[in-house]
């Protein structure tokens, strides 16, 4: 049996004798089915092709990015956060090979995996089984887990402490269980927020935005964005990383708050006339 991976979103499905008829993640309005139709691959096929590798880069002290080259599926970046002997993988990618495993072991391994939302679940079970670690997913997104495992811990409530100085906060928005990671010691103690695309850094790197569906350009209600901004306002962070290697280098908390204000005014028709 094969564990098929959707080529468009990168989600791995349970072992099966046949390809799934469809990808539940892609058929929902927050994703899409490619124009060519539903296509599948497997991790074994990706490994045998020798077409891919994972680029691991140090972003700052105790923070490494992990990205598949050439880009696969959604093309997100995962991050390895090192915090006083505790290594957390934030978000996940589909491709995992021996070189990646060895490089991560040299960095101290992985002690836990935490996810921002379902579009980045990818082959999270492969990663969890390889490093024998738990996966933390908010229970509000349980229905979007395509491959179940005893490694998954469904957490509840508005925040969860994973380790001293590392907390997950549920913001909702893009997905009901959409979460961000607050790393208090990041950026030389000024604090870092890793957001996936629950909070999305935009082109000029001075602003962020918020969406229900990015590929289909479906906005969130202003009340939802106001609530999301309110949840991160008390957190101490000066830098923000999204899932696509876009970074707000400084004063990120201020950027999120002013961006939320701009978004709300725009959606309510108070920012411009057109």
Backbone as CSV, one residue per row, in Angstrom:
resi,resn,N_x,N_y,N_z,CA_x,CA_y,CA_z,C_x,C_y,C_z
1,UNK,0.846,-1.200,0.000,0.000,0.000,0.000,0.881,1.250,0.000
2,UNK,0.346,2.310,-0.582,1.088,3.560,-0.702,0.433,4.661,0.135
3,UNK,1.265,5.584,0.612,0.744,6.765,1.306,0.816,7.923,0.319
4,UNK,-0.313,8.165,-0.340,-0.333,9.142,-1.425,-0.298,10.570,-0.890
5,UNK,0.414,11.419,-1.627,0.544,12.836,-1.301,-0.080,13.656,-2.419
6,UNK,-0.949,14.581,-2.069,-1.541,15.473,-3.059,-0.455,16.414,-3.588
7,UNK,-0.307,16.451,-4.913,0.750,17.270,-5.508,0.464,18.764,-5.432
8,UNK,-0.803,19.139,-5.189,-1.158,20.554,-5.129,-0.991,21.137,-3.736
9,UNK,-1.413,20.406,-2.701,-1.320,20.951,-1.343,-0.277,20.261,-0.483
10,UNK,0.219,19.079,-0.920,1.266,18.397,-0.175,0.783,17.545,0.975
11,UNK,-0.541,17.351,1.109,-1.079,16.564,2.215,-0.897,15.076,1.955
12,UNK,-0.369,14.374,2.951,-0.207,12.929,2.845,-1.427,12.226,3.428
13,UNK,-1.892,11.196,2.704,-3.079,10.429,3.101,-2.663,9.070,3.674
14,UNK,-3.572,8.376,4.350,-3.247,7.071,4.949,-2.885,6.039,3.885
15,UNK,-2.205,4.965,4.278,-1.857,3.911,3.321,-3.096,3.369,2.606
16,UNK,-2.965,3.162,1.290,-4.098,2.718,0.482,-3.590,1.947,-0.733
17,UNK,-4.421,1.028,-1.225,-4.086,0.289,-2.441,-4.281,1.137,-3.690
18,UNK,-5.103,2.186,-3.561,-5.427,3.016,-4.708,-5.307,4.494,-4.336
19,UNK,-5.060,5.317,-5.335,-5.053,6.759,-5.111,-6.423,7.211,-4.622
20,UNK,-6.474,8.145,-3.666,-7.776,8.692,-3.256,-8.490,9.315,-4.452
21,UNK,-9.795,9.317,-4.426,-10.565,9.902,-5.523,-10.380,11.407,-5.596
22,UNK,-10.195,12.038,-4.443,-10.041,13.480,-4.408,-9.289,13.871,-3.148
23,UNK,-8.811,15.110,-3.119,-8.155,15.650,-1.926,-9.146,16.551,-1.206
24,UNK,-9.499,16.193,0.006,-10.490,16.966,0.754,-9.992,18.374,1.065
25,UNK,-8.687,18.523,1.209,-8.126,19.841,1.485,-8.275,20.745,0.269
26,UNK,-7.951,20.217,-0.917,-7.980,21.042,-2.131,-9.388,21.336,-2.616
27,UNK,-10.343,20.470,-2.330,-11.704,20.679,-2.820,-12.478,21.696,-1.988
28,UNK,-11.888,22.155,-0.904,-12.511,23.153,-0.045,-12.085,24.534,-0.515
29,UNK,-12.920,25.551,-0.299,-12.701,26.856,-0.929,-11.455,27.600,-0.463
30,UNK,-10.789,27.105,0.575,-9.541,27.750,0.984,-8.326,27.221,0.215
31,UNK,-8.548,26.218,-0.620,-7.507,25.692,-1.500,-8.100,25.606,-2.901
32,UNK,-7.569,24.751,-3.732,-8.072,24.625,-5.099,-7.538,23.339,-5.710
33,UNK,-8.233,22.829,-6.704,-7.742,21.710,-7.505,-7.055,22.300,-8.728
34,UNK,-5.874,21.832,-9.033,-5.103,22.370,-10.161,-5.869,22.222,-11.473
35,UNK,-5.572,23.102,-12.414,-6.243,23.072,-13.712,-6.066,21.725,-14.404
36,UNK,-4.931,21.077,-14.174,-4.661,19.780,-14.795,-5.446,18.655,-14.144
37,UNK,-6.142,18.966,-13.053,-6.879,17.945,-12.323,-6.089,17.429,-11.134
38,UNK,-6.713,16.541,-10.377,-6.087,15.992,-9.183,-4.904,15.100,-9.550
39,UNK,-3.742,15.375,-8.951,-2.552,14.572,-9.185,-1.960,14.134,-7.848
40,UNK,-1.337,12.967,-7.871,-0.786,12.388,-6.650,0.664,11.966,-6.851
41,UNK,1.403,11.942,-5.780,2.729,11.349,-5.756,2.882,10.633,-4.419
42,UNK,4.057,10.138,-4.141,4.357,9.555,-2.833,5.731,10.044,-2.408
43,UNK,6.030,9.910,-1.143,7.357,10.293,-0.666,8.425,9.417,-1.312
44,UNK,8.115,8.137,-1.490,9.064,7.239,-2.150,9.365,7.706,-3.574
45,UNK,8.329,8.114,-4.308,8.536,8.598,-5.672,9.390,9.861,-5.672
46,UNK,9.139,10.744,-4.724,9.920,11.976,-4.644,11.383,11.665,-4.339
47,UNK,11.611,10.705,-3.444,12.981,10.338,-3.092,13.695,9.688,-4.275
48,UNK,13.008,8.792,-4.972,13.617,8.087,-6.102,13.926,9.025,-7.265
49,UNK,13.149,10.091,-7.386,13.363,11.019,-8.492,14.666,11.802,-8.362
50,UNK,15.161,11.939,-7.142,16.354,12.751,-6.832,16.193,14.199,-7.289
51,UNK,14.938,14.627,-7.440,14.675,15.980,-7.930,14.658,17.010,-6.809
52,UNK,14.466,16.545,-5.582,14.242,17.473,-4.477,15.337,17.392,-3.433
53,UNK,15.498,18.481,-2.718,16.286,18.495,-1.493,15.720,19.571,-0.585
54,UNK,16.040,19.496,0.670,15.585,20.508,1.625,16.740,21.436,1.971
55,UNK,16.505,22.717,1.797,17.500,23.728,2.145,17.261,24.188,3.580
56,UNK,18.256,24.011,4.421,18.173,24.425,5.819,19.075,25.640,6.020
57,UNK,18.475,26.753,6.454,19.217,28.005,6.588,19.033,28.576,7.985
58,UNK,20.093,29.118,8.548,19.980,29.801,9.831,19.465,31.208,9.589
59,UNK,18.327,31.527,10.201,17.702,32.836,10.040,18.195,33.831,11.077
60,UNK,18.422,33.334,12.260,18.985,34.114,13.358,19.437,33.116,14.400
61,UNK,19.968,33.594,15.501,20.427,32.691,16.547,19.283,31.784,17.003
62,UNK,19.495,30.468,16.925,18.540,29.459,17.401,17.272,29.347,16.561
63,UNK,17.331,29.808,15.319,16.183,29.650,14.423,16.665,29.265,13.029
64,UNK,16.119,28.145,12.515,16.478,27.640,11.195,15.215,27.464,10.355
65,UNK,15.319,27.832,9.088,14.231,27.601,8.147,14.519,26.331,7.353
66,UNK,13.446,25.624,6.963,13.561,24.387,6.193,12.599,24.493,5.021
67,UNK,13.134,24.463,3.808,12.311,24.642,2.619,12.739,23.681,1.527
68,UNK,11.757,23.077,0.860,12.030,22.140,-0.221,12.355,22.886,-1.512
69,UNK,13.429,22.438,-2.173,13.884,23.018,-3.438,14.010,21.887,-4.473
70,UNK,13.429,22.030,-5.687,12.536,23.118,-6.093,11.232,23.076,-5.295
71,UNK,10.497,24.150,-5.382,9.280,24.288,-4.596,8.295,23.159,-4.898
72,UNK,7.708,22.613,-3.840,6.721,21.547,-3.985,5.404,21.957,-3.336
73,UNK,4.294,21.646,-4.031,2.941,21.914,-3.513,2.781,23.395,-3.169
74,UNK,2.386,23.729,-1.938,2.152,25.121,-1.567,3.467,25.894,-1.456
75,UNK,4.535,25.210,-1.129,5.844,25.859,-1.077,6.163,26.556,0.225
76,UNK,5.531,26.135,1.309,5.750,26.791,2.590,7.118,26.466,3.183
77,UNK,7.491,27.269,4.157,8.720,27.080,4.927,8.359,26.582,6.320
78,UNK,9.071,25.564,6.782,8.969,25.137,8.176,10.132,25.762,8.945
79,UNK,9.989,25.858,10.260,11.036,26.469,11.079,11.390,25.567,12.253
80,UNK,12.680,25.479,12.534,13.169,24.773,13.715,13.584,25.819,14.742
81,UNK,12.874,25.836,15.859,13.135,26.791,16.939,13.887,26.069,18.051
82,UNK,15.033,26.604,18.428,15.826,26.043,19.514,15.673,26.921,20.753
83,UNK,15.239,26.308,21.852,14.938,27.105,23.039,15.358,26.355,24.297
84,UNK,16.551,26.665,24.808,17.030,26.072,26.059,16.934,24.548,26.053
85,UNK,17.466,23.928,25.006,17.485,22.471,24.934,16.228,21.840,24.383
86,UNK,15.251,22.646,24.026,13.987,22.149,23.465,13.889,22.621,22.020
87,UNK,13.802,21.674,21.092,13.720,21.997,19.673,12.316,21.729,19.151
88,UNK,11.703,22.767,18.608,10.340,22.663,18.094,10.330,22.863,16.592
89,UNK,9.658,21.977,15.866,9.413,22.181,14.447,8.073,22.883,14.297
90,UNK,8.103,24.107,13.758,6.887,24.889,13.554,6.456,24.742,12.102
91,UNK,5.242,24.243,11.916,4.708,23.895,10.604,5.565,22.790,9.984
92,UNK,5.117,22.259,8.845,5.765,21.075,8.305,5.776,21.143,6.786
93,UNK,6.616,20.332,6.178,6.691,20.215,4.723,6.597,18.743,4.354
94,UNK,6.310,18.472,3.092,6.041,17.097,2.661,7.305,16.261,2.507
95,UNK,8.392,16.883,2.068,9.584,16.121,1.708,10.487,15.897,2.916
96,UNK,10.914,14.660,3.084,11.825,14.318,4.175,12.786,13.253,3.668
97,UNK,14.086,13.549,3.685,15.080,12.586,3.226,16.162,12.389,4.284
98,UNK,17.085,11.476,3.993,18.134,11.141,4.970,19.001,12.357,5.290
99,UNK,19.312,13.145,4.274,20.169,14.320,4.503,19.507,15.296,5.464
100,UNK,18.189,15.488,5.313,17.459,16.381,6.216,17.467,15.834,7.633
101,UNK,17.213,14.543,7.751,17.190,13.905,9.073,18.539,14.066,9.758
102,UNK,19.611,13.825,9.024,20.945,13.929,9.599,21.263,15.359,10.016
103,UNK,20.896,16.317,9.164,21.171,17.728,9.484,20.415,18.167,10.733
104,UNK,19.178,17.738,10.858,18.380,18.114,12.027,18.928,17.444,13.290
105,UNK,19.362,16.202,13.165,19.968,15.533,14.327,21.216,16.287,14.790
106,UNK,21.978,16.801,13.819,23.171,17.574,14.171,22.820,18.887,14.875
107,UNK,21.604,19.363,14.646,21.132,20.583,15.311,20.442,20.278,16.641
108,UNK,20.445,19.022,17.041,19.852,18.655,18.327,18.543,17.922,18.212
109,UNK,18.113,17.620,16.974,16.887,16.868,16.776,15.633,17.711,16.927
110,UNK,14.519,17.017,17.048,13.214,17.657,17.241,12.552,17.022,18.450
111,UNK,11.970,17.844,19.320,11.284,17.338,20.513,9.767,17.443,20.405
112,UNK,9.285,18.272,19.495,7.839,18.404,19.285,7.604,19.107,17.958
113,UNK,6.407,18.919,17.413,5.958,19.584,16.197,4.672,20.316,16.530
114,UNK,4.528,21.539,16.048,3.281,22.295,16.238,2.889,22.914,14.907
115,UNK,1.595,22.977,14.651,1.086,23.401,13.352,0.215,24.642,13.461
116,UNK,0.341,25.510,12.444,-0.499,26.708,12.407,-1.893,26.402,11.885
117,UNK,-1.983,25.538,10.848,-3.294,25.219,10.267,-3.157,24.083,9.264
118,UNK,-4.272,23.532,8.768,-4.246,22.293,7.988,-3.466,22.321,6.685
119,UNK,-3.272,23.461,6.061,-2.557,23.490,4.788,-1.096,23.075,4.929
120,UNK,-0.585,23.043,6.162,0.808,22.675,6.371,0.958,21.366,7.146
121,UNK,-0.119,20.576,7.238,0.013,19.272,7.897,0.917,18.361,7.075
122,UNK,0.838,18.473,5.735,1.730,17.776,4.790,1.999,16.325,5.228
123,UNK,3.274,15.952,5.363,3.613,14.593,5.806,4.074,14.617,7.262
124,UNK,3.309,15.323,8.091,3.680,15.502,9.497,3.874,14.176,10.235
125,UNK,3.120,13.135,9.858,3.255,11.849,10.554,4.616,11.215,10.251
126,UNK,5.089,11.362,9.013,6.431,10.862,8.683,7.474,11.518,9.579
127,UNK,7.367,12.827,9.748,8.312,13.564,10.595,8.189,13.112,12.058
128,UNK,6.956,12.983,12.536,6.746,12.602,13.934,7.256,11.194,14.213
129,UNK,7.031,10.283,13.270,7.503,8.909,13.456,9.027,8.840,13.377
130,UNK,9.617,9.609,12.491,11.074,9.612,12.339,11.768,10.085,13.615
131,UNK,11.242,11.140,14.219,11.883,11.718,15.412,11.180,11.301,16.707
132,UNK,10.100,10.514,16.571,9.346,9.999,17.729,8.919,11.124,18.675
133,UNK,8.147,12.055,18.124,7.738,13.241,18.876,6.234,13.479,18.734
134,UNK,5.653,14.252,19.648,4.234,14.602,19.531,4.007,15.722,18.531
135,UNK,2.784,15.760,17.992,2.332,16.823,17.095,1.192,17.549,17.798
136,UNK,1.268,18.869,17.874,0.231,19.659,18.530,-0.628,20.377,17.483
137,UNK,-1.925,20.028,17.478,-2.906,20.603,16.554,-4.115,21.036,17.364
138,UNK,-4.642,22.207,17.075,-5.830,22.642,17.820,-7.016,21.764,17.459
139,UNK,-7.795,21.415,18.477,-8.913,20.494,18.267,-9.969,21.030,17.295
140,UNK,-10.029,22.338,17.112,-11.002,22.910,16.177,-10.710,22.526,14.727
141,UNK,-9.492,22.048,14.456,-9.138,21.654,13.096,-8.987,20.141,12.951
142,UNK,-9.548,19.414,13.893,-9.448,17.950,13.886,-9.958,17.334,12.581
143,UNK,-11.034,17.897,12.020,-11.651,17.308,10.832,-10.745,17.340,9.605
144,UNK,-9.711,18.194,9.629,-8.843,18.344,8.477,-7.593,17.474,8.559
145,UNK,-7.509,16.639,9.579,-6.390,15.690,9.678,-6.722,14.493,8.793
146,UNK,-5.990,14.334,7.708,-6.274,13.270,6.740,-5.623,11.944,7.126
147,UNK,-4.546,11.998,7.876,-3.872,10.775,8.330,-3.732,10.836,9.848
148,UNK,-4.484,10.014,10.539,-4.475,10.018,11.998,-3.257,9.283,12.550
149,UNK,-2.926,9.603,13.785,-1.775,8.978,14.429,-1.846,9.204,15.936
150,UNK,-1.284,8.272,16.677,-1.184,8.445,18.128,-0.210,9.555,18.490
151,UNK,0.593,10.008,17.536,1.517,11.111,17.797,0.783,12.447,17.933
152,UNK,-0.427,12.533,17.422,-1.153,13.812,17.425,-1.801,14.067,18.775
153,UNK,-1.570,15.256,19.302,-2.232,15.737,20.517,-3.112,16.915,20.110
154,UNK,-4.405,16.770,20.290,-5.329,17.856,19.981,-5.483,18.727,21.222
155,UNK,-4.980,19.941,21.133,-5.070,20.835,22.275,-6.307,21.717,22.159
156,UNK,-6.721,22.282,23.266,-7.930,23.095,23.291,-7.658,24.420,23.976
157,UNK,-8.653,25.287,23.929,-8.509,26.586,24.580,-7.855,27.605,23.670
158,UNK,-7.388,28.703,24.255,-6.850,29.825,23.485,-5.331,29.860,23.419
159,UNK,-4.657,29.126,24.303,-3.194,29.099,24.253,-2.686,27.831,24.922
160,UNK,-1.469,27.478,24.560,-0.848,26.277,25.134,0.645,26.538,25.300
161,UNK,1.158,26.292,26.490,2.584,26.406,26.754,3.258,25.100,26.377
162,UNK,4.188,25.144,25.419,4.913,23.953,24.991,6.212,23.780,25.759
163,UNK,6.807,24.891,26.140,8.078,24.877,26.864,8.239,26.267,27.458
164,UNK,9.122,26.414,28.395,9.351,27.740,28.984,9.755,28.718,27.880
165,UNK,8.901,29.723,27.640,9.205,30.725,26.628,8.665,30.424,25.246
166,UNK,7.932,29.312,25.084,7.332,28.959,23.793,5.862,28.611,24.000
167,UNK,4.989,29.407,23.398,3.544,29.213,23.547,2.862,29.276,22.177
168,UNK,1.785,28.505,22.034,0.935,28.590,20.845,-0.326,29.344,21.235
169,UNK,-0.806,30.190,20.322,-2.028,30.959,20.570,-3.003,30.748,19.411
170,UNK,-4.223,30.359,19.748,-5.249,30.188,18.722,-5.835,31.547,18.365
171,UNK,-5.740,31.894,17.069,-6.324,33.149,16.599,-7.566,32.923,15.754
172,UNK,-7.715,31.717,15.193,-8.809,31.495,14.250,-8.527,32.224,12.947
173,UNK,-9.590,32.662,12.286,-9.421,33.403,11.038,-9.384,32.479,9.839
174,UNK,-8.205,32.286,9.276,-8.016,31.451,8.087,-8.625,30.066,8.300
175,UNK,-8.415,29.492,9.457,-9.079,28.272,9.917,-9.519,28.505,11.353
176,UNK,-10.550,27.793,11.773,-11.081,28.001,13.126,-10.015,27.771,14.191
177,UNK,-9.168,26.763,13.964,-8.105,26.477,14.928,-6.781,27.115,14.582
178,UNK,-6.790,28.081,13.660,-5.555,28.727,13.210,-4.738,29.276,14.372
179,UNK,-3.443,28.945,14.401,-2.605,29.295,15.552,-1.309,29.961,15.118
180,UNK,-0.722,30.708,16.040,0.597,31.319,15.851,1.487,30.896,17.011
181,UNK,2.795,30.981,16.786,3.762,30.589,17.802,4.473,31.817,18.339
182,UNK,4.464,31.982,19.647,5.178,33.080,20.295,6.444,32.525,20.942
183,UNK,7.591,33.002,20.448,8.900,32.587,20.960,9.509,33.783,21.667
184,UNK,9.435,33.764,22.978,9.779,34.935,23.774,11.254,35.316,23.683
185,UNK,12.138,34.322,23.567,13.574,34.608,23.580,14.131,34.898,22.195
186,UNK,13.311,34.797,21.176,13.779,35.057,19.825,14.194,36.499,19.613
187,UNK,14.982,36.730,18.564,15.422,38.084,18.205,16.085,38.760,19.407
188,UNK,17.052,38.041,20.004,17.828,38.579,21.137,16.942,39.002,22.296
189,UNK,15.906,38.209,22.549,15.030,38.469,23.678,13.927,39.476,23.426
190,UNK,13.871,40.025,22.217,12.805,40.977,21.893,11.508,40.281,21.508
191,UNK,11.604,38.999,21.199,10.423,38.216,20.902,10.164,38.061,19.413
192,UNK,9.708,36.857,19.054,9.386,36.521,17.667,8.004,35.894,17.617
193,UNK,7.251,36.233,16.577,5.973,35.593,16.291,6.094,34.875,14.950
194,UNK,5.823,33.572,14.957,5.804,32.790,13.722,4.346,32.490,13.402
195,UNK,3.915,32.858,12.198,2.469,32.944,11.962,1.921,32.062,10.850
196,UNK,2.762,31.268,10.162,2.250,30.568,8.989,1.682,31.599,8.031
197,UNK,0.419,31.431,7.653,-0.267,32.551,7.007,-1.585,32.861,7.700
198,UNK,-1.637,32.542,8.989,-2.750,33.030,9.812,-2.674,34.556,9.843
199,UNK,-1.452,35.062,9.968,-1.151,36.470,9.701,-0.132,36.456,8.563
200,UNK,-0.459,37.115,7.455,0.351,37.022,6.247,1.143,38.307,5.993
201,UNK,2.460,38.182,5.887,3.293,39.329,5.529,3.074,39.652,4.050
202,UNK,2.855,40.930,3.744,2.579,41.329,2.360,3.859,41.829,1.689
203,UNK,3.714,42.337,0.447,4.867,42.568,-0.420,5.911,43.523,0.145
204,UNK,5.487,44.599,0.821,6.481,45.596,1.233,7.139,45.286,2.575
205,UNK,6.742,44.192,3.200,7.340,43.722,4.467,7.166,44.686,5.631
206,UNK,6.283,45.664,5.489,5.998,46.581,6.585,4.565,46.400,7.092
207,UNK,3.796,45.586,6.381,2.387,45.375,6.695,2.072,43.891,6.616
208,UNK,0.935,43.539,7.189,0.425,42.172,7.079,-1.025,42.236,6.609
209,UNK,-1.570,41.066,6.319,-2.988,41.011,6.011,-3.566,39.688,6.505
210,UNK,-4.838,39.506,6.260,-5.590,38.383,6.813,-6.574,37.913,5.744
211,UNK,-6.745,36.599,5.611,-7.658,36.083,4.604,-8.312,34.788,5.071
212,UNK,-9.531,34.583,4.617,-10.174,33.273,4.767,-9.618,32.337,3.712
213,UNK,-9.563,32.779,2.452,-8.965,32.000,1.370,-7.997,32.882,0.602
214,UNK,-6.733,32.489,0.577,-5.739,33.245,-0.188,-5.843,32.999,-1.691
215,UNK,-5.890,31.745,-2.163,-5.954,31.558,-3.617,-7.243,32.068,-4.236
216,UNK,-8.329,32.062,-3.473,-9.616,32.499,-4.003,-10.024,33.892,-3.525
217,UNK,-9.117,34.561,-2.809,-9.281,35.958,-2.395,-10.608,36.203,-1.680
218,UNK,-10.896,35.348,-0.692,-12.089,35.528,0.134,-11.651,36.162,1.455
219,UNK,-12.111,37.372,1.747,-11.650,38.067,2.956,-12.332,37.546,4.221
220,UNK,-11.772,37.943,5.344,-12.374,37.658,6.648,-13.256,38.823,7.075
221,UNK,-14.247,38.570,7.902,-15.056,39.668,8.438,-14.198,40.597,9.292
222,UNK,-14.497,41.878,9.313,-13.686,42.811,10.108,-13.677,42.468,11.590
223,UNK,-14.785,41.936,12.093,-14.845,41.577,13.511,-13.844,40.467,13.847
224,UNK,-13.665,39.543,12.911,-12.709,38.454,13.124,-11.282,38.995,13.174
225,UNK,-10.942,39.882,12.257,-9.595,40.458,12.223,-9.340,41.300,13.471
226,UNK,-10.338,42.015,13.907,-10.209,42.806,15.135,-9.913,41.901,16.320
227,UNK,-10.598,40.763,16.377,-10.363,39.812,17.462,-8.964,39.215,17.383
228,UNK,-8.522,38.859,16.172,-7.189,38.285,15.994,-6.103,39.255,16.434
229,UNK,-6.222,40.504,15.997,-5.234,41.510,16.377,-5.223,41.730,17.879
230,UNK,-6.393,41.675,18.470,-6.479,41.849,19.917,-5.791,40.745,20.692
231,UNK,-5.794,39.527,20.135,-5.172,38.400,20.834,-3.648,38.480,20.844
232,UNK,-3.064,39.061,19.798,-1.595,39.127,19.759,-1.045,40.446,20.289
233,UNK,-1.913,41.425,20.495,-1.437,42.736,20.960,-0.681,42.659,22.282
234,UNK,-1.115,41.855,23.266,-0.392,41.817,24.550,0.935,41.067,24.494
235,UNK,1.189,40.326,23.406,2.404,39.528,23.329,3.612,40.413,23.017
236,UNK,4.735,40.079,23.618,5.968,40.836,23.381,6.725,40.193,22.222
237,UNK,6.686,40.848,21.063,7.460,40.377,19.906,7.798,41.563,19.023
238,UNK,9.011,41.535,18.498,9.483,42.627,17.650,9.683,42.178,16.205
239,UNK,9.742,40.841,15.990,9.985,40.289,14.650,8.911,39.253,14.333
240,UNK,8.582,39.144,13.032,7.540,38.204,12.609,7.998,37.464,11.357
241,UNK,7.838,36.132,11.371,8.127,35.282,10.216,6.828,34.648,9.729
242,UNK,6.576,34.713,8.421,5.425,33.986,7.893,5.904,32.679,7.262
243,UNK,5.014,31.984,6.563,5.340,30.668,6.028,6.055,30.722,4.688
244,UNK,6.263,31.924,4.150,6.851,32.025,2.817,8.119,32.868,2.813
245,UNK,8.844,32.757,3.914,10.150,33.387,4.053,10.079,34.909,3.949
246,UNK,8.932,35.453,4.326,8.802,36.906,4.413,8.853,37.296,5.880
247,UNK,9.630,38.335,6.170,9.921,38.684,7.555,9.673,40.162,7.787
248,UNK,9.027,40.491,8.885,9.015,41.868,9.377,10.124,41.947,10.414
249,UNK,11.165,42.650,10.086,12.398,42.622,10.870,12.263,43.271,12.246
250,UNK,11.484,44.355,12.336,11.370,45.051,13.615,10.004,45.720,13.736
251,UNK,9.615,45.981,14.971,8.336,46.611,15.291,7.169,45.859,14.650
252,UNK,7.261,44.534,14.686,6.235,43.702,14.050,4.882,43.817,14.745
253,UNK,4.893,43.959,16.067,3.618,44.078,16.780,2.860,45.321,16.327
254,UNK,3.581,46.422,16.177,2.953,47.654,15.686,2.441,47.466,14.263
255,UNK,3.214,46.735,13.445,2.804,46.493,12.061,1.507,45.701,11.995
256,UNK,1.372,44.702,12.857,0.140,43.905,12.875,-1.055,44.757,13.288
257,UNK,-0.871,45.587,14.301,-1.989,46.398,14.784,-2.426,47.438,13.750
258,UNK,-1.473,48.134,13.127,-1.872,49.137,12.144,-2.435,48.472,10.882
259,UNK,-1.948,47.272,10.567,-2.475,46.541,9.414,-3.910,46.097,9.655
260,UNK,-4.193,45.654,10.878,-5.556,45.260,11.206,-6.494,46.460,11.110
261,UNK,-6.036,47.608,11.577,-6.862,48.822,11.490,-7.135,49.186,10.040
262,UNK,-6.109,49.093,9.186,-6.287,49.400,7.762,-7.244,48.416,7.103
263,UNK,-7.077,47.138,7.414,-7.943,46.097,6.847,-9.407,46.359,7.203
264,UNK,-9.652,46.636,8.474,-11.021,46.846,8.957,-11.654,48.054,8.266
265,UNK,-10.895,49.125,8.141,-11.419,50.306,7.457,-11.723,50.009,5.997
266,UNK,-10.856,49.231,5.347,-11.062,48.902,3.934,-12.315,48.060,3.739
267,UNK,-12.486,47.034,4.549,-13.631,46.134,4.392,-14.940,46.848,4.730
268,UNK,-14.856,47.805,5.644,-16.074,48.566,6.032,-16.338,49.761,5.101
269,UNK,-15.484,49.935,4.097,-15.681,51.030,3.155,-15.296,52.391,3.659
270,UNK,-14.385,52.415,4.663,-13.991,53.691,5.256,-12.603,54.153,4.823
271,UNK,-11.864,53.305,4.087,-10.488,53.627,3.728,-10.395,54.375,2.406
272,UNK,-11.276,54.077,1.485,-11.190,54.654,0.150,-12.570,54.669,-0.513
273,UNK,-12.654,55.400,-1.589,-13.851,55.397,-2.410,-13.442,54.972,-3.823
274,UNK,-14.170,54.023,-4.375,-13.819,53.529,-5.708,-15.058,53.024,-6.419
